[in-house]
């Protein structure tokens, strides 16, 4: 999950990584019989970039590169069929 956070003239890019087994546990209450190999499968991981000042041209260019990287990642071909989310 990616999020672009803003405050006044600053933006930051956040990335949240959640293991599929953890999502299954949270949505269905199904604890895995065999824990995944990843030791931190039950701990969401949040990463954040620095705060970019959009009035500074170097930081603005770096922020655009970061947002462009997120869009490139989201538009990549994965070979998987999209699935509907349960509501």
PDB file of N, CA, C and O in Angstrom:
ATOM      1  N   UNK A   1       0.855  -1.157   0.000  1.00  0.00           N
ATOM      2  CA  UNK A   1       0.000   0.000   0.000  1.00  0.00           C
ATOM      3  C   UNK A   1       0.907   1.227   0.000  1.00  0.00           C
ATOM      4  O   UNK A   1       1.827   1.322   0.813  1.00  0.00           O
ATOM      5  N   UNK A   2       0.651   2.153  -0.900  1.00  0.00           N
ATOM      6  CA  UNK A   2       1.402   3.398  -0.966  1.00  0.00           C
ATOM      7  C   UNK A   2       0.484   4.555  -0.619  1.00  0.00           C
ATOM      8  O   UNK A   2      -0.713   4.516  -0.906  1.00  0.00           O
ATOM      9  N   UNK A   3       1.049   5.592   0.006  1.00  0.00           N
ATOM     10  CA  UNK A   3       0.292   6.768   0.384  1.00  0.00           C
ATOM     11  C   UNK A   3       1.197   7.981   0.203  1.00  0.00           C
ATOM     12  O   UNK A   3       2.360   7.970   0.605  1.00  0.00           O
ATOM     13  N   UNK A   4       0.645   9.026  -0.406  1.00  0.00           N
ATOM     14  CA  UNK A   4       1.358  10.297  -0.491  1.00  0.00           C
ATOM     15  C   UNK A   4       0.726  11.197   0.559  1.00  0.00           C
ATOM     16  O   UNK A   4      -0.450  11.551   0.470  1.00  0.00           O
ATOM     17  N   UNK A   5       1.522  11.557   1.546  1.00  0.00           N
ATOM     18  CA  UNK A   5       1.064  12.390   2.656  1.00  0.00           C
ATOM     19  C   UNK A   5       1.519  13.819   2.414  1.00  0.00           C
ATOM     20  O   UNK A   5       2.633  14.053   1.945  1.00  0.00           O
ATOM     21  N   UNK A   6       0.654  14.774   2.736  1.00  0.00           N
ATOM     22  CA  UNK A   6       1.045  16.168   2.525  1.00  0.00           C
ATOM     23  C   UNK A   6       0.720  17.003   3.749  1.00  0.00           C
ATOM     24  O   UNK A   6      -0.237  16.740   4.477  1.00  0.00           O
ATOM     25  N   UNK A   7       1.548  18.016   3.951  1.00  0.00           N
ATOM     26  CA  UNK A   7       1.321  18.991   5.015  1.00  0.00           C
ATOM     27  C   UNK A   7       1.823  20.325   4.481  1.00  0.00           C
ATOM     28  O   UNK A   7       3.021  20.529   4.285  1.00  0.00           O
ATOM     29  N   UNK A   8       0.871  21.231   4.252  1.00  0.00           N
ATOM     30  CA  UNK A   8       1.183  22.543   3.683  1.00  0.00           C
ATOM     31  C   UNK A   8       1.930  22.369   2.366  1.00  0.00           C
ATOM     32  O   UNK A   8       1.344  21.885   1.398  1.00  0.00           O
ATOM     33  N   UNK A   9       3.188  22.745   2.299  1.00  0.00           N
ATOM     34  CA  UNK A   9       3.937  22.654   1.036  1.00  0.00           C
ATOM     35  C   UNK A   9       4.896  21.476   1.010  1.00  0.00           C
ATOM     36  O   UNK A   9       5.789  21.443   0.163  1.00  0.00           O
ATOM     37  N   UNK A  10       4.745  20.509   1.907  1.00  0.00           N
ATOM     38  CA  UNK A  10       5.634  19.351   1.996  1.00  0.00           C
ATOM     39  C   UNK A  10       4.864  18.078   1.678  1.00  0.00           C
ATOM     40  O   UNK A  10       3.679  17.970   1.994  1.00  0.00           O
ATOM     41  N   UNK A  11       5.534  17.115   1.054  1.00  0.00           N
ATOM     42  CA  UNK A  11       4.942  15.799   0.840  1.00  0.00           C
ATOM     43  C   UNK A  11       5.935  14.726   1.283  1.00  0.00           C
ATOM     44  O   UNK A  11       7.144  14.948   1.343  1.00  0.00           O
ATOM     45  N   UNK A  12       5.384  13.571   1.587  1.00  0.00           N
ATOM     46  CA  UNK A  12       6.169  12.413   1.977  1.00  0.00           C
ATOM     47  C   UNK A  12       5.489  11.193   1.380  1.00  0.00           C
ATOM     48  O   UNK A  12       4.267  11.176   1.230  1.00  0.00           O
ATOM     49  N   UNK A  13       6.261  10.177   1.039  1.00  0.00           N
ATOM     50  CA  UNK A  13       5.714   8.945   0.467  1.00  0.00           C
ATOM     51  C   UNK A  13       5.841   7.843   1.511  1.00  0.00           C
ATOM     52  O   UNK A  13       6.916   7.620   2.069  1.00  0.00           O
ATOM     53  N   UNK A  14       4.725   7.154   1.768  1.00  0.00           N
ATOM     54  CA  UNK A  14       4.717   6.064   2.738  1.00  0.00           C
ATOM     55  C   UNK A  14       4.419   4.756   2.021  1.00  0.00           C
ATOM     56  O   UNK A  14       3.635   4.713   1.073  1.00  0.00           O
ATOM     57  N   UNK A  15       5.063   3.688   2.493  1.00  0.00           N
ATOM     58  CA  UNK A  15       4.827   2.346   1.949  1.00  0.00           C
ATOM     59  C   UNK A  15       4.515   1.424   3.120  1.00  0.00           C
ATOM     60  O   UNK A  15       5.284   1.338   4.078  1.00  0.00           O
ATOM     61  N   UNK A  16       3.384   0.738   3.034  1.00  0.00           N
ATOM     62  CA  UNK A  16       2.986  -0.218   4.061  1.00  0.00           C
ATOM     63  C   UNK A  16       3.025  -1.605   3.445  1.00  0.00           C
ATOM     64  O   UNK A  16       2.381  -1.857   2.426  1.00  0.00           O
ATOM     65  N   UNK A  17       3.783  -2.509   4.066  1.00  0.00           N
ATOM     66  CA  UNK A  17       3.878  -3.903   3.606  1.00  0.00           C
ATOM     67  C   UNK A  17       3.168  -4.784   4.623  1.00  0.00           C
ATOM     68  O   UNK A  17       3.475  -4.759   5.815  1.00  0.00           O
ATOM     69  N   UNK A  18       2.206  -5.568   4.125  1.00  0.00           N
ATOM     70  CA  UNK A  18       1.447  -6.469   4.982  1.00  0.00           C
ATOM     71  C   UNK A  18       1.466  -7.851   4.332  1.00  0.00           C
ATOM     72  O   UNK A  18       1.103  -7.987   3.164  1.00  0.00           O
ATOM     73  N   UNK A  19       1.883  -8.870   5.070  1.00  0.00           N
ATOM     74  CA  UNK A  19       1.969 -10.243   4.557  1.00  0.00           C
ATOM     75  C   UNK A  19       0.557 -10.769   4.274  1.00  0.00           C
ATOM     76  O   UNK A  19      -0.383 -10.448   5.002  1.00  0.00           O
ATOM     77  N   UNK A  20       0.411 -11.571   3.226  1.00  0.00           N
ATOM     78  CA  UNK A  20      -0.898 -12.117   2.839  1.00  0.00           C
ATOM     79  C   UNK A  20      -1.520 -12.955   3.953  1.00  0.00           C
ATOM     80  O   UNK A  20      -2.738 -12.934   4.132  1.00  0.00           O
ATOM     81  N   UNK A  21      -0.700 -13.694   4.705  1.00  0.00           N
ATOM     82  CA  UNK A  21      -1.228 -14.506   5.812  1.00  0.00           C
ATOM     83  C   UNK A  21      -1.798 -13.617   6.916  1.00  0.00           C
ATOM     84  O   UNK A  21      -2.779 -13.984   7.564  1.00  0.00           O
ATOM     85  N   UNK A  22      -1.196 -12.468   7.128  1.00  0.00           N
ATOM     86  CA  UNK A  22      -1.699 -11.533   8.137  1.00  0.00           C
ATOM     87  C   UNK A  22      -3.022 -10.919   7.685  1.00  0.00           C
ATOM     88  O   UNK A  22      -3.932 -10.739   8.495  1.00  0.00           O
ATOM     89  N   UNK A  23      -3.132 -10.599   6.410  1.00  0.00           N
ATOM     90  CA  UNK A  23      -4.395 -10.072   5.879  1.00  0.00           C
ATOM     91  C   UNK A  23      -5.495 -11.104   6.029  1.00  0.00           C
ATOM     92  O   UNK A  23      -6.618 -10.761   6.401  1.00  0.00           O
ATOM     93  N   UNK A  24      -5.187 -12.380   5.742  1.00  0.00           N
ATOM     94  CA  UNK A  24      -6.174 -13.453   5.923  1.00  0.00           C
ATOM     95  C   UNK A  24      -6.619 -13.545   7.380  1.00  0.00           C
ATOM     96  O   UNK A  24      -7.802 -13.732   7.664  1.00  0.00           O
ATOM     97  N   UNK A  25      -5.668 -13.413   8.295  1.00  0.00           N
ATOM     98  CA  UNK A  25      -5.988 -13.476   9.719  1.00  0.00           C
ATOM     99  C   UNK A  25      -6.887 -12.307  10.128  1.00  0.00           C
ATOM    100  O   UNK A  25      -7.865 -12.497  10.851  1.00  0.00           O
ATOM    101  N   UNK A  26      -6.561 -11.119   9.673  1.00  0.00           N
ATOM    102  CA  UNK A  26      -7.342  -9.936  10.051  1.00  0.00           C
ATOM    103  C   UNK A  26      -8.740  -9.968   9.432  1.00  0.00           C
ATOM    104  O   UNK A  26      -9.710  -9.590  10.088  1.00  0.00           O
ATOM    105  N   UNK A  27      -8.856 -10.408   8.194  1.00  0.00           N
ATOM    106  CA  UNK A  27     -10.158 -10.382   7.516  1.00  0.00           C
ATOM    107  C   UNK A  27     -11.029 -11.582   7.870  1.00  0.00           C
ATOM    108  O   UNK A  27     -12.242 -11.432   8.024  1.00  0.00           O
ATOM    109  N   UNK A  28     -10.437 -12.776   8.004  1.00  0.00           N
ATOM    110  CA  UNK A  28     -11.236 -13.992   8.222  1.00  0.00           C
ATOM    111  C   UNK A  28     -11.057 -14.605   9.604  1.00  0.00           C
ATOM    112  O   UNK A  28     -11.829 -15.480   9.997  1.00  0.00           O
ATOM    113  N   UNK A  29     -10.054 -14.159  10.339  1.00  0.00           N
ATOM    114  CA  UNK A  29      -9.788 -14.741  11.654  1.00  0.00           C
ATOM    115  C   UNK A  29      -9.125 -16.103  11.582  1.00  0.00           C
ATOM    116  O   UNK A  29      -9.144 -16.852  12.558  1.00  0.00           O
ATOM    117  N   UNK A  30      -8.532 -16.439  10.429  1.00  0.00           N
ATOM    118  CA  UNK A  30      -7.889 -17.748  10.233  1.00  0.00           C
ATOM    119  C   UNK A  30      -6.394 -17.639  10.545  1.00  0.00           C
ATOM    120  O   UNK A  30      -5.634 -17.073   9.760  1.00  0.00           O
ATOM    121  N   UNK A  31      -5.980 -18.175  11.678  1.00  0.00           N
ATOM    122  CA  UNK A  31      -4.563 -18.222  12.029  1.00  0.00           C
ATOM    123  C   UNK A  31      -3.914 -19.344  11.224  1.00  0.00           C
ATOM    124  O   UNK A  31      -4.461 -20.446  11.196  1.00  0.00           O
ATOM    125  N   UNK A  32      -2.784 -19.122  10.574  1.00  0.00           N
ATOM    126  CA  UNK A  32      -2.175 -20.179   9.748  1.00  0.00           C
ATOM    127  C   UNK A  32      -1.739 -21.377  10.599  1.00  0.00           C
ATOM    128  O   UNK A  32      -1.190 -21.214  11.689  1.00  0.00           O
ATOM    129  N   UNK A  33      -1.994 -22.575  10.083  1.00  0.00           N
ATOM    130  CA  UNK A  33      -1.564 -23.799  10.771  1.00  0.00           C
ATOM    131  C   UNK A  33      -0.041 -23.856  10.859  1.00  0.00           C
ATOM    132  O   UNK A  33       0.526 -24.205  11.894  1.00  0.00           O
ATOM    133  N   UNK A  34       0.600 -23.508   9.760  1.00  0.00           N
ATOM    134  CA  UNK A  34       2.066 -23.460   9.715  1.00  0.00           C
ATOM    135  C   UNK A  34       2.459 -22.009   9.451  1.00  0.00           C
ATOM    136  O   UNK A  34       2.117 -21.458   8.405  1.00  0.00           O
ATOM    137  N   UNK A  35       3.169 -21.389  10.381  1.00  0.00           N
ATOM    138  CA  UNK A  35       3.561 -19.987  10.170  1.00  0.00           C
ATOM    139  C   UNK A  35       4.431 -19.840   8.924  1.00  0.00           C
ATOM    140  O   UNK A  35       5.231 -20.727   8.627  1.00  0.00           O
ATOM    141  N   UNK A  36       4.289 -18.740   8.197  1.00  0.00           N
ATOM    142  CA  UNK A  36       5.138 -18.506   7.018  1.00  0.00           C
ATOM    143  C   UNK A  36       6.613 -18.408   7.409  1.00  0.00           C
ATOM    144  O   UNK A  36       6.953 -18.205   8.575  1.00  0.00           O
ATOM    145  N   UNK A  37       7.481 -18.556   6.405  1.00  0.00           N
ATOM    146  CA  UNK A  37       8.930 -18.495   6.632  1.00  0.00           C
ATOM    147  C   UNK A  37       9.374 -17.126   7.146  1.00  0.00           C
ATOM    148  O   UNK A  37      10.336 -17.021   7.907  1.00  0.00           O
ATOM    149  N   UNK A  38       8.676 -16.097   6.731  1.00  0.00           N
ATOM    150  CA  UNK A  38       9.015 -14.737   7.167  1.00  0.00           C
ATOM    151  C   UNK A  38       8.700 -14.587   8.649  1.00  0.00           C
ATOM    152  O   UNK A  38       7.545 -14.709   9.057  1.00  0.00           O
ATOM    153  N   UNK A  39       9.720 -14.323   9.451  1.00  0.00           N
ATOM    154  CA  UNK A  39       9.524 -14.224  10.901  1.00  0.00           C
ATOM    155  C   UNK A  39       8.603 -13.075  11.285  1.00  0.00           C
ATOM    156  O   UNK A  39       7.895 -13.153  12.289  1.00  0.00           O
ATOM    157  N   UNK A  40       8.609 -12.020  10.499  1.00  0.00           N
ATOM    158  CA  UNK A  40       7.811 -10.838  10.820  1.00  0.00           C
ATOM    159  C   UNK A  40       6.506 -10.808  10.031  1.00  0.00           C
ATOM    160  O   UNK A  40       5.996  -9.731   9.723  1.00  0.00           O
ATOM    161  N   UNK A  41       5.961 -11.983   9.700  1.00  0.00           N
ATOM    162  CA  UNK A  41       4.739 -12.026   8.889  1.00  0.00           C
ATOM    163  C   UNK A  41       3.557 -11.395   9.602  1.00  0.00           C
ATOM    164  O   UNK A  41       2.632 -10.910   8.949  1.00  0.00           O
ATOM    165  N   UNK A  42       3.567 -11.391  10.930  1.00  0.00           N
ATOM    166  CA  UNK A  42       2.430 -10.851  11.676  1.00  0.00           C
ATOM    167  C   UNK A  42       2.644  -9.409  12.133  1.00  0.00           C
ATOM    168  O   UNK A  42       1.938  -8.915  13.012  1.00  0.00           O
ATOM    169  N   UNK A  43       3.626  -8.741  11.527  1.00  0.00           N
ATOM    170  CA  UNK A  43       3.926  -7.356  11.874  1.00  0.00           C
ATOM    171  C   UNK A  43       3.940  -6.514  10.606  1.00  0.00           C
ATOM    172  O   UNK A  43       4.864  -6.643   9.803  1.00  0.00           O
ATOM    173  N   UNK A  44       2.949  -5.661  10.401  1.00  0.00           N
ATOM    174  CA  UNK A  44       2.993  -4.765   9.237  1.00  0.00           C
ATOM    175  C   UNK A  44       4.230  -3.873   9.304  1.00  0.00           C
ATOM    176  O   UNK A  44       4.643  -3.459  10.388  1.00  0.00           O
ATOM    177  N   UNK A  45       4.812  -3.581   8.159  1.00  0.00           N
ATOM    178  CA  UNK A  45       6.020  -2.777   8.076  1.00  0.00           C
ATOM    179  C   UNK A  45       5.701  -1.464   7.368  1.00  0.00           C
ATOM    180  O   UNK A  45       5.255  -1.469   6.221  1.00  0.00           O
ATOM    181  N   UNK A  46       5.927  -0.352   8.041  1.00  0.00           N
ATOM    182  CA  UNK A  46       5.672   0.968   7.473  1.00  0.00           C
ATOM    183  C   UNK A  46       6.997   1.675   7.242  1.00  0.00           C
ATOM    184  O   UNK A  46       7.832   1.772   8.141  1.00  0.00           O
ATOM    185  N   UNK A  47       7.177   2.170   6.016  1.00  0.00           N
ATOM    186  CA  UNK A  47       8.379   2.925   5.674  1.00  0.00           C
ATOM    187  C   UNK A  47       7.937   4.293   5.151  1.00  0.00           C
ATOM    188  O   UNK A  47       6.906   4.407   4.488  1.00  0.00           O
ATOM    189  N   UNK A  48       8.729   5.332   5.456  1.00  0.00           N
ATOM    190  CA  UNK A  48       8.382   6.676   5.014  1.00  0.00           C
ATOM    191  C   UNK A  48       9.614   7.367   4.452  1.00  0.00           C
ATOM    192  O   UNK A  48      10.718   7.223   4.978  1.00  0.00           O
ATOM    193  N   UNK A  49       9.413   8.113   3.384  1.00  0.00           N
ATOM    194  CA  UNK A  49      10.510   8.903   2.825  1.00  0.00           C
ATOM    195  C   UNK A  49      10.692  10.170   3.661  1.00  0.00           C
ATOM    196  O   UNK A  49       9.950  10.423   4.610  1.00  0.00           O
ATOM    197  N   UNK A  50      11.669  10.933   3.292  1.00  0.00           N
ATOM    198  CA  UNK A  50      11.839  12.236   3.935  1.00  0.00           C
ATOM    199  C   UNK A  50      10.684  13.144   3.517  1.00  0.00           C
ATOM    200  O   UNK A  50       9.946  12.824   2.585  1.00  0.00           O
ATOM    201  N   UNK A  51      10.530  14.265   4.200  1.00  0.00           N
ATOM    202  CA  UNK A  51       9.556  15.272   3.798  1.00  0.00           C
ATOM    203  C   UNK A  51      10.206  16.131   2.716  1.00  0.00           C
ATOM    204  O   UNK A  51      11.285  16.687   2.921  1.00  0.00           O
ATOM    205  N   UNK A  52       9.545  16.237   1.566  1.00  0.00           N
ATOM    206  CA  UNK A  52      10.061  17.040   0.457  1.00  0.00           C
ATOM    207  C   UNK A  52       9.374  18.397   0.460  1.00  0.00           C
ATOM    208  O   UNK A  52       8.149  18.475   0.549  1.00  0.00           O
ATOM    209  N   UNK A  53      10.158  19.467   0.363  1.00  0.00           N
ATOM    210  CA  UNK A  53       9.634  20.826   0.297  1.00  0.00           C
ATOM    211  C   UNK A  53       9.357  21.148  -1.170  1.00  0.00           C
ATOM    212  O   UNK A  53      10.283  21.196  -1.979  1.00  0.00           O
ATOM    213  N   UNK A  54       8.092  21.367  -1.516  1.00  0.00           N
ATOM    214  CA  UNK A  54       7.737  21.598  -2.914  1.00  0.00           C
ATOM    215  C   UNK A  54       8.141  22.993  -3.407  1.00  0.00           C
ATOM    216  O   UNK A  54       8.065  23.257  -4.607  1.00  0.00           O
ATOM    217  N   UNK A  55       8.565  23.881  -2.520  1.00  0.00           N
ATOM    218  CA  UNK A  55       9.056  25.192  -2.942  1.00  0.00           C
ATOM    219  C   UNK A  55      10.540  25.150  -3.310  1.00  0.00           C
ATOM    220  O   UNK A  55      11.055  26.095  -3.907  1.00  0.00           O
ATOM    221  N   UNK A  56      11.227  24.068  -2.958  1.00  0.00           N
ATOM    222  CA  UNK A  56      12.637  23.880  -3.289  1.00  0.00           C
ATOM    223  C   UNK A  56      12.709  23.028  -4.557  1.00  0.00           C
ATOM    224  O   UNK A  56      12.216  21.900  -4.571  1.00  0.00           O
ATOM    225  N   UNK A  57      13.327  23.564  -5.632  1.00  0.00           N
ATOM    226  CA  UNK A  57      13.250  22.852  -6.921  1.00  0.00           C
ATOM    227  C   UNK A  57      13.951  21.499  -6.899  1.00  0.00           C
ATOM    228  O   UNK A  57      13.491  20.573  -7.567  1.00  0.00           O
ATOM    229  N   UNK A  58      15.059  21.348  -6.147  1.00  0.00           N
ATOM    230  CA  UNK A  58      15.730  20.050  -6.084  1.00  0.00           C
ATOM    231  C   UNK A  58      14.862  19.024  -5.347  1.00  0.00           C
ATOM    232  O   UNK A  58      14.727  17.881  -5.784  1.00  0.00           O
ATOM    233  N   UNK A  59      14.282  19.447  -4.233  1.00  0.00           N
ATOM    234  CA  UNK A  59      13.418  18.534  -3.485  1.00  0.00           C
ATOM    235  C   UNK A  59      12.138  18.223  -4.250  1.00  0.00           C
ATOM    236  O   UNK A  59      11.626  17.106  -4.177  1.00  0.00           O
ATOM    237  N   UNK A  60      11.622  19.197  -4.976  1.00  0.00           N
ATOM    238  CA  UNK A  60      10.422  18.973  -5.787  1.00  0.00           C
ATOM    239  C   UNK A  60      10.705  17.936  -6.878  1.00  0.00           C
ATOM    240  O   UNK A  60       9.880  17.060  -7.136  1.00  0.00           O
ATOM    241  N   UNK A  61      11.874  18.040  -7.517  1.00  0.00           N
ATOM    242  CA  UNK A  61      12.254  17.071  -8.553  1.00  0.00           C
ATOM    243  C   UNK A  61      12.408  15.678  -7.942  1.00  0.00           C
ATOM    244  O   UNK A  61      11.986  14.687  -8.538  1.00  0.00           O
ATOM    245  N   UNK A  62      13.011  15.603  -6.754  1.00  0.00           N
ATOM    246  CA  UNK A  62      13.171  14.306  -6.079  1.00  0.00           C
ATOM    247  C   UNK A  62      11.809  13.721  -5.694  1.00  0.00           C
ATOM    248  O   UNK A  62      11.607  12.510  -5.788  1.00  0.00           O
ATOM    249  N   UNK A  63      10.881  14.571  -5.263  1.00  0.00           N
ATOM    250  CA  UNK A  63       9.532  14.111  -4.910  1.00  0.00           C
ATOM    251  C   UNK A  63       8.812  13.562  -6.139  1.00  0.00           C
ATOM    252  O   UNK A  63       8.128  12.542  -6.055  1.00  0.00           O
ATOM    253  N   UNK A  64       8.965  14.231  -7.271  1.00  0.00           N
ATOM    254  CA  UNK A  64       8.340  13.751  -8.508  1.00  0.00           C
ATOM    255  C   UNK A  64       8.935  12.405  -8.904  1.00  0.00           C
ATOM    256  O   UNK A  64       8.207  11.518  -9.350  1.00  0.00           O
ATOM    257  N   UNK A  65      10.251  12.238  -8.748  1.00  0.00           N
ATOM    258  CA  UNK A  65      10.872  10.939  -9.048  1.00  0.00           C
ATOM    259  C   UNK A  65      10.313   9.853  -8.133  1.00  0.00           C
ATOM    260  O   UNK A  65      10.081   8.728  -8.577  1.00  0.00           O
ATOM    261  N   UNK A  66      10.093  10.183  -6.848  1.00  0.00           N
ATOM    262  CA  UNK A  66       9.517   9.207  -5.921  1.00  0.00           C
ATOM    263  C   UNK A  66       8.102   8.824  -6.293  1.00  0.00           C
ATOM    264  O   UNK A  66       7.765   7.640  -6.297  1.00  0.00           O
ATOM    265  N   UNK A  67       7.267   9.801  -6.605  1.00  0.00           N
ATOM    266  CA  UNK A  67       5.883   9.526  -7.008  1.00  0.00           C
ATOM    267  C   UNK A  67       5.873   8.759  -8.323  1.00  0.00           C
ATOM    268  O   UNK A  67       5.065   7.848  -8.498  1.00  0.00           O
ATOM    269  N   UNK A  68       6.761   9.116  -9.251  1.00  0.00           N
ATOM    270  CA  UNK A  68       6.849   8.403 -10.524  1.00  0.00           C
ATOM    271  C   UNK A  68       7.252   6.941 -10.295  1.00  0.00           C
ATOM    272  O   UNK A  68       6.753   6.042 -10.972  1.00  0.00           O
ATOM    273  N   UNK A  69       8.149   6.713  -9.344  1.00  0.00           N
ATOM    274  CA  UNK A  69       8.539   5.336  -9.017  1.00  0.00           C
ATOM    275  C   UNK A  69       7.372   4.534  -8.463  1.00  0.00           C
ATOM    276  O   UNK A  69       7.223   3.354  -8.781  1.00  0.00           O
ATOM    277  N   UNK A  70       6.542   5.163  -7.636  1.00  0.00           N
ATOM    278  CA  UNK A  70       5.351   4.484  -7.106  1.00  0.00           C
ATOM    279  C   UNK A  70       4.399   4.138  -8.248  1.00  0.00           C
ATOM    280  O   UNK A  70       3.887   3.020  -8.312  1.00  0.00           O
ATOM    281  N   UNK A  71       4.160   5.091  -9.150  1.00  0.00           N
ATOM    282  CA  UNK A  71       3.268   4.837 -10.281  1.00  0.00           C
ATOM    283  C   UNK A  71       3.819   3.745 -11.187  1.00  0.00           C
ATOM    284  O   UNK A  71       3.063   2.902 -11.670  1.00  0.00           O
ATOM    285  N   UNK A  72       5.132   3.749 -11.422  1.00  0.00           N
ATOM    286  CA  UNK A  72       5.758   2.693 -12.232  1.00  0.00           C
ATOM    287  C   UNK A  72       5.569   1.335 -11.578  1.00  0.00           C
ATOM    288  O   UNK A  72       5.262   0.354 -12.255  1.00  0.00           O
ATOM    289  N   UNK A  73       5.750   1.275 -10.268  1.00  0.00           N
ATOM    290  CA  UNK A  73       5.569   0.022  -9.538  1.00  0.00           C
ATOM    291  C   UNK A  73       4.119  -0.458  -9.623  1.00  0.00           C
ATOM    292  O   UNK A  73       3.872  -1.651  -9.802  1.00  0.00           O
ATOM    293  N   UNK A  74       3.170   0.453  -9.497  1.00  0.00           N
ATOM    294  CA  UNK A  74       1.755   0.081  -9.528  1.00  0.00           C
ATOM    295  C   UNK A  74       1.300  -0.368 -10.915  1.00  0.00           C
ATOM    296  O   UNK A  74       0.381  -1.179 -11.027  1.00  0.00           O
ATOM    297  N   UNK A  75       1.924   0.142 -11.964  1.00  0.00           N
ATOM    298  CA  UNK A  75       1.507  -0.165 -13.337  1.00  0.00           C
ATOM    299  C   UNK A  75       2.248  -1.354 -13.946  1.00  0.00           C
ATOM    300  O   UNK A  75       2.004  -1.700 -15.102  1.00  0.00           O
ATOM    301  N   UNK A  76       3.147  -1.983 -13.188  1.00  0.00           N
ATOM    302  CA  UNK A  76       3.939  -3.090 -13.732  1.00  0.00           C
ATOM    303  C   UNK A  76       3.035  -4.280 -14.056  1.00  0.00           C
ATOM    304  O   UNK A  76       1.962  -4.441 -13.473  1.00  0.00           O
ATOM    305  N   UNK A  77       3.481  -5.093 -14.980  1.00  0.00           N
ATOM    306  CA  UNK A  77       2.762  -6.312 -15.336  1.00  0.00           C
ATOM    307  C   UNK A  77       3.143  -7.401 -14.343  1.00  0.00           C
ATOM    308  O   UNK A  77       4.322  -7.731 -14.220  1.00  0.00           O
ATOM    309  N   UNK A  78       2.165  -7.967 -13.630  1.00  0.00           N
ATOM    310  CA  UNK A  78       2.472  -8.990 -12.638  1.00  0.00           C
ATOM    311  C   UNK A  78       2.071 -10.374 -13.105  1.00  0.00           C
ATOM    312  O   UNK A  78       2.513 -11.367 -12.526  1.00  0.00           O
ATOM    313  N   UNK A  79       1.246 -10.467 -14.134  1.00  0.00           N
ATOM    314  CA  UNK A  79       0.808 -11.762 -14.612  1.00  0.00           C
ATOM    315  C   UNK A  79      -0.300 -12.354 -13.757  1.00  0.00           C
ATOM    316  O   UNK A  79      -0.704 -13.497 -13.971  1.00  0.00           O
ATOM    317  N   UNK A  80      -0.797 -11.591 -12.791  1.00  0.00           N
ATOM    318  CA  UNK A  80      -1.879 -12.061 -11.938  1.00  0.00           C
ATOM    319  C   UNK A  80      -3.176 -11.348 -12.316  1.00  0.00           C
ATOM    320  O   UNK A  80      -3.166 -10.194 -12.746  1.00  0.00           O
ATOM    321  N   UNK A  81      -4.273 -12.050 -12.148  1.00  0.00           N
ATOM    322  CA  UNK A  81      -5.574 -11.468 -12.415  1.00  0.00           C
ATOM    323  C   UNK A  81      -6.026 -10.714 -11.167  1.00  0.00           C
ATOM    324  O   UNK A  81      -5.898 -11.218 -10.052  1.00  0.00           O
ATOM    325  N   UNK A  82      -6.555  -9.503 -11.359  1.00  0.00           N
ATOM    326  CA  UNK A  82      -7.054  -8.729 -10.231  1.00  0.00           C
ATOM    327  C   UNK A  82      -8.235  -9.454  -9.594  1.00  0.00           C
ATOM    328  O   UNK A  82      -9.022 -10.104 -10.282  1.00  0.00           O
ATOM    329  N   UNK A  83      -8.347  -9.335  -8.279  1.00  0.00           N
ATOM    330  CA  UNK A  83      -9.459  -9.936  -7.559  1.00  0.00           C
ATOM    331  C   UNK A  83     -10.274  -8.851  -6.880  1.00  0.00           C
ATOM    332  O   UNK A  83      -9.757  -7.784  -6.549  1.00  0.00           O
ATOM    333  N   UNK A  84     -11.540  -9.129  -6.677  1.00  0.00           N
ATOM    334  CA  UNK A  84     -12.411  -8.181  -6.001  1.00  0.00           C
ATOM    335  C   UNK A  84     -12.148  -8.223  -4.511  1.00  0.00           C
ATOM    336  O   UNK A  84     -11.917  -9.289  -3.941  1.00  0.00           O
ATOM    337  N   UNK A  85     -12.185  -7.067  -3.884  1.00  0.00           N
ATOM    338  CA  UNK A  85     -12.023  -6.974  -2.443  1.00  0.00           C
ATOM    339  C   UNK A  85     -13.354  -7.237  -1.774  1.00  0.00           C
ATOM    340  O   UNK A  85     -14.397  -6.805  -2.264  1.00  0.00           O
ATOM    341  N   UNK A  86     -13.323  -7.952  -0.642  1.00  0.00           N
ATOM    342  CA  UNK A  86     -14.542  -8.172   0.129  1.00  0.00           C
ATOM    343  C   UNK A  86     -14.867  -6.911   0.895  1.00  0.00           C
ATOM    344  O   UNK A  86     -13.973  -6.219   1.381  1.00  0.00           O
ATOM    345  N   UNK A  87     -16.154  -6.611   1.001  1.00  0.00           N
ATOM    346  CA  UNK A  87     -16.553  -5.432   1.785  1.00  0.00           C
ATOM    347  C   UNK A  87     -17.267  -5.847   3.028  1.00  0.00           C
ATOM    348  O   UNK A  87     -17.681  -4.996   3.816  1.00  0.00           O
TER     349      UNK A  87
END
